Amino acid sequence: MTTIDFNHEWKMRLLNRFINYVKIYSTSDPESETTPSTPQQWEMAKYLFEELKTLGLSDVSMDEKGYIYAYVPSNLENDDEPVVGFIAHYDSSPDFNGKNVNPQIWEDYNGEDLLLNKETGFTLSPSKFESLKKYVGQTLITTDGTSLLSADDKAGLAEIVTAAEYLLAHPE
């Protein structure tokens, strides 16, 4: 098994890409009968489409429903090898505000309350969210409490795109 040394440079690329993605407004509309369900989702799709082309992925395409496809070319001579696919979605939940996302990075989390927003008093506390205790010493990324971070969608996208970028840069 081969391991990848995802050094500081690539971790920063991943972090910057994630921060950029969460700032892109892409809230869905559960009442819509279209796919994607909102114009802002089309903007996110167009952004991703252009980014993938710029990175140099092969056969980058987008269909009439906003599904984006791109390929990292094989570095193997044998075309019979298994293919791996990665899938993520780019919409954000309509359950809370998805505009004007203000991500905050908390390095070396100390296990105490996080005051997300001084004006509103929004706080993330391990007394209410016990799972925070598992992340002492790690880097956390939150919003300021006035919007969703959409981390489930945007983290998956950032990881996939950064992995593809890495593989293109390191064909070995």
N, C-alpha and C positions, 0 to 999 in steps of 0.2 A: 504494500500500500504506500502511496506517495502522499506526503503532506505538503501543504503550501505554506510558505513563510509569508504571511500577509503582514508585511512590515508597516512601520508608521506611515510611510507615504501612502500606501493603499488604504490603511485605516482612515486616514484623513480624507482621501477621495470618497470613500464610502460615507463618512460622516457629512461631508459637504454636500454630496449628492442627496442624502436623506434630508438634510435641512432645506435644501432647495426644493425638493419634492413636496415636503409638508406645507410649504408656503404657497403652493399652487392650489387654488380653489377648485375643488372637483367634487363637490357634494352631489349626491344622487337625488332623484325624485321618485319615491315609491308609487306615486300616482300616475307617472308617465307611462305611456305605452310604447315609447321608442327606446332604442338601444344605440348608443348610450342614452340615458334618460334626461340629460341636461346639456346645454351648450358649453358649460364650463368643463364638463367631462371631455368634450371634443377638443377643447384647448389643451387639456392634459395629454390626450392621445396624440395630438399634433406635435406637442413638445417632445414626447417620448420617441415618436417616429423619427423626427429630425435628429435627435440625440443619437439614436441607434445608427442612423446613416452616417453621421459625423464620426462616430467611433470606428466605423469601418466594418460593421457586421455585414454578412452576405444576405442577399435576397430579402431586404427589409421591405415589408409591405403592410398595408392597413386595409381592411375591408370596409364595406359600407356600414357595418355595425360597430366600428371602432376597435375591432380585434387586430392586434399588432403581432406580426411574426417577424422573426429575425434569426439568423443562424451564425454560429461560430463555425467557420470552415474546419473540417477535419484535418488533422496533421498525420493521419494514418494512410497508408497505401491501400489497405484492405477496407473496402466499403461495406463488408459484411458485419462490422462491429456494431454493437448496440448503440442506439442513440438515446440521449437523455434530454428531456424537455423540462423547462421551468415555466410555471404559470403564476401570475399574480394579477390582481385587479387594481385599477387606478381610481375607482370612485371612493368617496368618503361618505360616511353615514350621515343621513339627514336628521339624526336624533338630537344634534346640537349644532351650534354655529361652526361652520367650516371656513369662514372668511377671516382674513387678517390674522393668520396663525402666527404667533410669536413664540417660536421654540426657545427653550432655555436649556443650557447644558450645565449639569451639576457634576463636576469632576470630584472623584474620591468622596462619594457620598458618606456622610458621617453617622447616618442612622437616626438623625433628628428630624423634626418637622421641616418641611420645605415650604417657605412662604412664596407661593407662586406669583402673587400680585398684591403689592402693598396697598393699592387703592381699594381693591375689593376685599382684601383679607383672605382670599382663597389660599388654603393651606392643604398640603398633602402630608398626612401624618401616619406614622407607623402604628399609632394607637387605633386608627380607623382602618388602615390598610396594612395588616400584619406582614404581608408578603414583602413589603419594603425592607424589612429587616434582613432579607436574604441578599440585598444588594449593597450592603456596607462595603466601602472601599472601591466600588465600581462607579462608572460614569452613567448618569441617568439623563434622559432628555425628556422634558415635559413642555407643556404649553404654559401660558400665564394664567390659565384657568378660565379664560374668556372664549375659548374655542376648543374644538377637538384637535388632537395632534394627527390623527389618521395614521398612526404608526403601523397598524397591521397591514394596511395597503402599501404605504409608501416605503416601509422598511423592506418588504419583499421586493418591491421594484428596485430599490437602491442596491440591494444585495445581488439580484440577478444581473442588473446592468453593470455593476462594478466587477462581478465575477467574469462576465463576458469580456469586458475591457481588459481585465487581467489576463485571461486566456489568449486574447489576441496579441497582447504584449509579450507573453511567455508561451509560445507554441510548444516548447519542450514539455 
